[in-house]
Amino acid sequence: MNTQPTDIVVRFSGDSGDGMQLTGTLFSNLSALSGNDISTFPDFPAEIRAPQGTLGGVSGFQVHIGENRVYTPGDKADVLVAMNPAALKVNVNNLKADSVVIVDTDSFTDKDLQKALFKTDNPFTELGLPDTLQIVPLALTTLTKESLKDFQMDNKSILRCKNMFALGLICWLFERSLEQAQHFLANKFRKKPALLEANTKVLTDGYNYGNNLHLNITTFRIGATNDLPHGRYTSIAGNKATAWGLIAAAEKAGKRLFLGSYPITPATDILHELAARKDMGVITVQAEDEIAGICTAIGASFAGDLAVTTTSGPGLSLKSEAIGLAVMAELPLVVIDVQRGGPSTGLPTKTEQTDLLQAIYGRNGESPAVVLAASTPDNCFYYAYMAAKIALEHTTPVILLSDTYLANGTSLWKLPRLADMPAVSPATVPDGWQGRYNPAVRDPETLVRYFAVPGMQGFGHRNMGLERDARSGTISTDPANHALMVETRARKVQNIARSLPLLQVYGDSTADTLFVGFGSTEGHLRAAVDTLLSQGKPCALAHFNYICPLPLNTAEVLRKYRRIIVCELNSGQFAAYLRSQIEGLHILQYNKLEAQPFLVTELVEAYCRYTASEAHATKA
C-alpha cells in the first residue's frame, strides 16, 4: 500500500559502529534534494565505541521530512530501523501505533537479548508492541554477507556495510533515487574505491530486495515542498553554518578571521571547518587548553583581526577571566558556546540550555557582555554573522549560544548572497587623529571606544586589564572614576539594543497565553503553537535570539499577555533573567532537564494543564 502523507519521521538506531549517523545523514540529504524540508536530530553516546549491544550504547539519527515546513525532528517515528534488540527497546516509546519497524533478525540472538536486558526470548511480546505495528523482520547481516560474497573482504568490513542495505531498503520505501545516493557514496569513499564498490553493491541490493519482493508494508511518497522562497538550498548542520557565518562576516568587514580554540565536544566541528578554509585566509590555532585558546584570540583582536574562540560549558567557565579582560580592554571578540549537558563533564553529546546565566553574569566584577542565541541549524550562520558584526562595531565581547541539538542537527538552508547581508562597519579611529589619538574618546551616541590597531604610527596608546581613566585612558584607581567606567561599559552594551530588531510575536497576538523561549527551542514552540491554534486554542510565541541586551520592546510585548509560559531546557534561567529585567510579570515555567529536546506533545500538554488549572481555580 502506498500512502502520500505530508510529513514523515524516520529513525535509524543501532550500535555506535553500525553507521546510523552516516545512514541518517545520507537519507536526509536525499530528501532535501528531492525537494523536502527537513529537520534532523543525531543522538549518540559520548564513548567513541560504546559497549556493543547495550542500552547505553545505542546511537540514533532521526529525520523529519515534509512537503510543508517542518520545525522539529518530530516526536514519534513513522519508520524505525532497529539494528539490534537494544535499539528496539530504547525506541519503543517513540513509535506510533502503525509504525513500520525494520529489525535485523540476525542480531536477535540470546546473547543480544541478554545485553539489552530482556527477560524472555520474545522481545516483541515482552515490550507489549501493538498488533498494528508493521514489523519487518530482515536477516540484514545474512543478506549483506550474501551481497558481498564475491568481494575479498574480511567479516568485520562486510558487517560495516549492512547499514547501506538498510538505506537501500528505505530508499525503496520512500521512492528515493539510488543515483543520487550513489553520488553521495562516491564523494564519501572517493579515496577508497574498494569500499565504494562494496557499499554501492549493498545499497543497490537493499533497494532491489524491497522492490523485487514487494514487501507487504506501507510505502510512502512525500511531495516536494512548495512554500519555500525561490533560491538555492542545501542541508546544513549548525556547526558548519556557524563557521561559514564567521567567514562571511570577516569578508564583509574586510578583516582576517582568526580562531583560537581548544577541541571540546560538541564545538570541535567549527574548528575543523575553519581549519580547512586556509583558501579563505582563515587562521586557526589549536591551543593547548581553553585559556590559551581565548588568549590567542584576544591577541589577534588587539592586532585588528576578527577574533573568535569556540567552546562548550566547561570551557566557557575557564575562559571567564579572559572575557573580563576583553570587557575591560573593550576589544571585539566572539565567543561561541555550544552548550551540552552538565555540570562538569556531564553529558558531552547531549543537549541543554544551562549556560545562559553563566554567559550573562559568569565573570568577576561588573563585566557586561552581549549574549545572542541561534535557534535553528541554518540560522547559526546568521547569528554567527551578527555576533561578529556587533563585536566589531561596538568593540565588545559577544557570546553566541548554540547547543548540541543545533550543532549536530541539520535543516534546509537557503544559500545567501554576501551582497545581501548587513554591512559590517568596524569601529575605527577617525581620520586626522594621527599624533593626537586618545583611547578614552568615545562616540557620543553609542559610547563605543574608537579603536586603533597597535603599531600604527602616531596612534600609540595603553590598553590593559587595569581600570583606565575616563578622560585620558591611563591607569586609574580613583573610586569615582571606576564608578563612571562601570556605568559607561554597561550603558555601551545596553545602547546596542537600539540597533537590534524588535521582538516579534508568532501566532495569535490577541490571545491571553504567550509562550516564551530562547535559542534552540524555537522549532518545537512554533510547532506547539500551530498545533494548539489548529485545535481552536488561542496562543502566541515570543522567541528570543537577542538576550543581552533584550530588544527594546520586550517589556511592552510581554505585558500584553495575562499568562506567560517560559519554556526552556534548564531549571528556569531565562525566566529568572526576565523577572530581573522586567518588574511585575506573571511568569509560569515549563522546564525540561533530561538532556533531550522538547517534544511538541509535552508543550501542548503544558498549555492545557496551565489553562485548566487556572480555569479550575477561577471556578472554585
N, C-alpha and C positions, 0 to 999 in steps of 0.2 A: 504494500500500500504506500502510495506517495502522498505526502502532505505538503502544504505550502504555507507554513506559519510565517509570521512577520519577524520573529526572532527566535533564536535557539541558543541554549547554553550547553557547551561540551566540556567535559573534564577528563584529562588524561592523568592517570595516577599509577604509581608503581614505586620500585626502589630507586634510590638516588642514581644507580648505574643503569637504569632502564631507558634513559634518554627521553624522559617525559617533557623536560623543558624544551629540548630541540623539536620534538614532535609537535608540541603545542604552538611553538613559535612558527614552524612551517605552516601549520594549518591556519593560524591566524593571518599570516601573510598572504596565503592563498585566498582567504576570504576577503581581505582588503582589496586584492587585485580583482576579485570578482565583483567589486562594487558595493560590498557590505561595510557598514560601520562596525567597528569592533571595540571591545574593551577586554583586557586580559588581566589575570591575576596569577603569577607564578608563586607557588608556596612550597618551600623546601626546607629540609633540616639544615642546621648550622654545620654539621660534620661534612667533610669532603665526601666520604663514603660511609654513610650511617649503617648500623648493623642490618644486614640483608634480611628481608622478610619480616622485620619487626614493625610494630605500630609506630614507633618513634622514627623509623627510617623512611616513612612514606613521603614521596615527593609528588607534588601535583601541579598541574597547569590548567587553569580554567579560562575559557574564552567565550564571550557573549557576542554573537554576530546578529545583525539585524538589517532589514531593508529600510528601517527608520533609525533615527538617532538612538544610540544606546549610551547610557551614562555610567553603567556599572558592569562588572563581570558576571552579574546575575546571582541570584540567591541559591536556587537549586538546579541541578543538571538535568537536561533532557536526554543527554547521552553520556554515559560513563564508560571509559576504558579502564578496567582494573587488571593490572598485570599480575597480581597475587592476592591471596586472601586478606593480607593486612590492608591493602588498598581498598578492597571492598568494605571491610569493617570500618575503616576511618571515614569513608564517604557515605555510609548507609543512610545517615540523616540528611544528606544533601541531594537526595533523589526525589523526583516527582513520582506520582503514583503510576504513570505509564512510561517511565524512562526506559530507554534502550541501554542494557548493561552488557558490555562485551567483556568476557573474562577469559584469561589464559588457563585452560583446564590443566595444562601440564604443570602449572605451579601450585596446584591444589593438592599436594601430597600430604600425608600425615605429618611430616616434619614441618611443612609450610604452615599447616593449620595450627600446630603447636606453637610456632613462633608468633603467630598472630593471636595467640591466647584463646583459640576456640576450644570448647569443651567436648564437641561432638565431631563426627566426620561429615556432617551435612551443614555447612556454614549458611546456606540459603534459608533452611528451616530455622536454624538457631537464631539468625538475625531477624526472623519474622518478616521476611520480604513478602510484599503483597503479590497475589497471583496476577495482578495487572501489569507487573513489570515484564518487559520483553528481554528475557535472559538469552544471550547468545554465547553458548559455550564453544570455545575455539581453541583447538590444540595449537596455540600460537608458536610455541617452541618447536614442536614437531614439524609444522608447516614451514617454518623458517629454515630448519635443517634440510628439509626436502628441497626447498628452493635453491639452496646453495650447495647441494651435494657434489656438484661438479667443480666447485671452487676449492682451491688449495688453501683453505683457511682452518685455523685451529678452532676448537669448540667454543672458547671464550669469545673470539672475534665473531663467530657466527651468531652467538646469542645476543651480542650487542646490536645486531641488525633487526631483531624482532619488532622493535618499535616502528620500523618502516613498513612491516607487514600490516601492523595496526593502522598506520597512517594511510596506507593504500586502501584498506577497507573503509576507513572514514571518508576518504575522497570519493569512493563509490557511493557511500551512504548519502553524501551531500552533492553528488554530481559535480565534483570539482575536477578541473583539468589536470591530468597527470603531466602534461607537457610542462606546465609552469612549475609543478613540484620537482620535476627532474632538473629544471633550470636552477632552482634553489640548491639542490643537492650538488650540482656541478660547481656552483660557487663555494659551497661548504667544503667539498673534497677535491678542489681543483689541483692540489699538490699531492693527492693520494689516489691515483687512478684506479687501483685495485679495489679500494673501499668504495669509490664512486660506482664502479660497475656492480659490486655486490649489493649496495644499498638500493640502486636503481632497479636491479632484478627483483629484490624482495618487495619493494614498493609496488611494482607492476603486478607481481603475483598476488599481493594482497588485494589490489583493485579487482583483478580478474576473478579471484575467489568469490567475492561478493557478486560480481556481475554474472558469472557463469552458473553459480549455484542458485541464484535468485532467492537468497535467504528470506524467510518469511518474517520479515521485520519491517517496521516503518522506515521509509527513506524520506529525505527532506529536500525541498527546493526553496531557497531563500532568494527573493528578488533583490535586484540592485537598489541601493539607497538612492532616493530621488529628491531629497530635500537638502542636499549639501550645496553650498555655493560653488559656482564654477571655479575650477582651478586644478592644479596637480596635487595629488595626495600620496602619502606613504604612511606606513605603520612605523611608529617610533616609540622607543622606551624613554622614560623620564630622564634617566641619567644622560643619555645621548643628547636629548633635546636641551638639557641644561648646558652641556658642553658647547653645543652649536650656538646657543643664545649668547654665551660669553664671547665666542669668536665674532659673532655678528656685531656685538656692542663695541668690541675693540676696533673692528674695521670701521664702524661708523664714527667712532671717536678719533680715529687716526692715531691710536695707541697700540703699542705692543702688548700682547696678552702674556702675563706671567702667572703660572700656577706653582705655588709651593705647598706640598702636601705630603701626608703620610698615609699609606694604604689602610683603609678600615672599611669593613662591611657595614652598610651597603653602598658606600660612596665611591669605592675604588674605580668603578667603571668610568667616572668622569675623568679621573687621572689617566686611565688607559686611552680614552678617546682623544684627550688633548695632547697626550704624548705622541699620538700618531699624526698630529697636524703640524709638523715642522714645516710642511709646504705652505702653511698659512702664517708662518712667522711666530708660532706659539712656542714659548719656552716653558718647560716643565722641570721641576726639581723634586725628586722623590727623597724627602728628607729622612733623617734617622729617627725622628719622633714628631709628635704633634706640635710641640713648642717650636722646634726648629722649622717645621713647615710654615707656620704662620709668620715666624720672624724673617724668613727669606722673602715672604710676600710683602711684609712691611718695608723691607729694604728696597724691593722693587717699586713699591708705591712712592717712597722717598725719591726714587730716581725717575719718576714720571710715567711708569707703566700702569696699565690696568692690572691691578694685583688681586689675586684670588687665592683662597685656601679652602679646601674641602674636608669634611669630617662627618662624624656621627656624634651622638650624645656624649659618650665618654671623652671624645676628643675636644668637643666644644668646651667642656669644663677645664681641660688642660690649656686651652687657648685663651682663657678668660683674661689673664693678666696682660697678654699681648694685645687683645682687643682694647683693653683700657688704655694702653699706650697709643693706639691708633685714635681713640677718642680724644685723649689729651693733646696729641700732636695734630689732630684734625686732618687725618690722612684718608684719602679714598681707599677703601678696602672692601672686598666682597668675601663674606664667609658663608659657605654653603653647608648647612647641617641636614644630612639625610637621616632622619630620625629612625630609631629602632627600639625594640623592647628593652627596658632597663629595670632597675638601675645596674651599675657596673657592667659587666659583660652581658648580663641579661639574656635576651633572645636576639642574637645578632641578625637573624634572617627574617624576623617578624616585624610587624608594623605597629607603631604607636604615635601619638601626638604629645608626648610627655616632656618635650624640651621647651615648650612655649615660654614658661616663666623664666627658665634659665636664659633663653635668648633675650628676653626683655630686661631682666634685672640681674643676671648672674655675673656681676663684676663688682670689685670693690669700689667704694666711693660712689659719688653721683656720676654715673657713666652711661649717658643715653646713647643708644644706637637705634638705627632704623631696622624694623623687622617686617619682612614680607613672607608670604606663604604661597607656593604654587598649589594648584588644585586638580590638575589632570596631567597625565604624562606628556601630552603635546604642549600644554601651556607652560611647562617648565622652561621651554625656550623663551617665551615672552617675559616671564618673571625673572629669569636669569639676566635677560637683556635690561629689564627695568632696574634690577638691583645694581647693575653696573652703571647705568645712566644716573641713578640717584647718587651713588657713591662718588662718581667723578664730578658731577655738577654741584654737589653740596659738601665735598671734602669731608666725608664721614664714613665710618664703617657701616655696612649694610649686611644684615644676617638674613639669608634666604632659607626658609624652612621647606624641605621636601620630606619624604619618608620612604620606607621600604616599598610600600604599595605603589607609589608613583615611580620610584627609581627603576623597579624591575618590570612593572606593568607597561603595557603598550596601548596606544589609541591611535585613531586615524588623525593625521596631521596634514593640514593644507600648507604646502611649501610657500613661505612668504617671499616677497621681494624686498631686498635690503633698502631699496629706494623708498618703499612704503613704510619703513619702520621710523619711529620718532627720532628726531635729531638728538645727538648726544654732544653737548657743548661743555667740555671740561672747564672747571673754574681755573682761570689763569691770571697771572698778574697783568694789569692793563699796560698798554703801550706807553712808552715815555717815562717809565718808573726806574729805568736803569740808573744805578748810583744813589737812589733815594728810596729803595724798597723797604717797607716796614711790614713785617709778617703779622702784625697785630691788626692791620687795617682790614675792614670787612665791607662787604656790600651792605649798604644801609637798609635794604629791604629784606634780604634773605638772611643776613648775618653770616654769610659764607665767607671764610677767610680766603683772600687771594693767594693762589698757590704759585710758587716759583720752584723750579727744579734746581737742586743743589748743583753748583758748578757753573751756573750761568753768570757770565761776567757782569758785575755790577749789582748782583742780587744775593750777595752773601747774607746769611741770617742764621739765627739759632732756632732749632726745633727739637724738643725733647719731651721726656715724660714728667718733668717738673712743671709746676704751675708757672704760667707766664704772666707778665704784666699786661693788662688790657690795653695799654696805650703804646708801649714800646716793644713788647714781645720778649723782653728779657726775663730772667728768673725773678719770681716774686714770692715772698712768704707773707705778704700783707693780708690780714684777715678780711678786710673789706674788699680787696681786690679778688680774693679767692671766691667770696660770695658772689661777686659780679660775674666772674668767669663761669661759675657753676650755672648761674641763671642764663648766661649767654649761650653756652653749649646746649642747654635744654631747649631754649627758645629756637635755636637754629634748627634742631630736629623737628620741633613742633611746626615751624614755618613750612616744612616740606609738605604738610597737608594741603597747602594752597595749590600745589601742583598735581595733587592726586585726583583721580576720577571720583565722583560722588558715589556713595553707596546706592546700589540698585536693588529693587525688590522683584523677585520672580514669583509668579503665581497670582493669587487673588489679593491685591493690595488693600481691599476693603474688609478683609477677614479679621477676626478677633485674634487668631493664632498666627504667630510668626516663628518659624524655625530659624535658628541662627547656628552657623557653623563657620569653620575656617579651614583652609588647606584642603587636604585630600578627601574630605567627606562630601564635597560638593555634589558629585555624581549621585551618590546614594540619597542625599537630601532632595535633590531635584526629582529623582525618580519617586521618592515617597510623596512629595507634593503633588506630582502628576497623578499618582495612584489615588490619593485622597480626593483630589478635585474630580476625578472620574467617578468617584463614589458619592459626589454631592457634598463633600465635607470641606468647607472653605478654609484655606490656609495659604501661607506665603513663605518665602525663604529670603533671608538676607545673609549672603555669604561673603566672608571677608578674605581678601588677598593682601590688603594693606592693614597691618595690625598696629604698628607703632611708627608714626602716629596713625590714629584712626582717620578715616575720611571725615571731612568737615561736617557732613550732615548726619553723622551716626546717631547722635542723641535725638535729633528731630525724627528720624525714621523709627527708631526703636520705641519712642514714647507714644507712637500712634497705636500700638498694639496692647491689648489687655493681657494677653498671655504670650510670653516669650519662652520658647523651649530651646535652650542651648545644648547642642549635641556634639560631643567630642570624644575622641579615643584617649581619654585620660580621666582623672578623677574630678575635673571641673576647673581647669586652669583658665580657660578663656572666659568662663562665666565669672570667675573671681576678678579677672582683669577688667571686664566690662563693668562690674559693680564698683570697682575702684575709680573708674573713669567717668561714670555717669550715675548721678545720685537718683534714688527713687525708683529704680527699675524693679519690677516684679519678675524675677527670673526663675524658671524651672530648669532642671538639668536632666539630661539623659546621657549617661556616661557608660562607656564600654572599655574594659581593661583586660581583654582576652588576647591581645596582640594580633587581632584579626580585624578586617574592615567591618563596617556596619553591614547588616542585611536590611534590605528595604522593608521587609515584613516587620523587623524589630522597630523601625522608626514609625511605621503606620500604627503598630500596636501601642507605642508610647503616646502618640497623639490621642488615640481612642481612650487610653487609660486616664490621661490627664483631664480630658474633656468630660469623661464620665464621672470622675471623682469630684470635679467642680460642680457638675450638674446635680450629683447626689447631695453634696454639701449645701447647695442652694435650696434644694427641695426640703432637706431636713430642717 
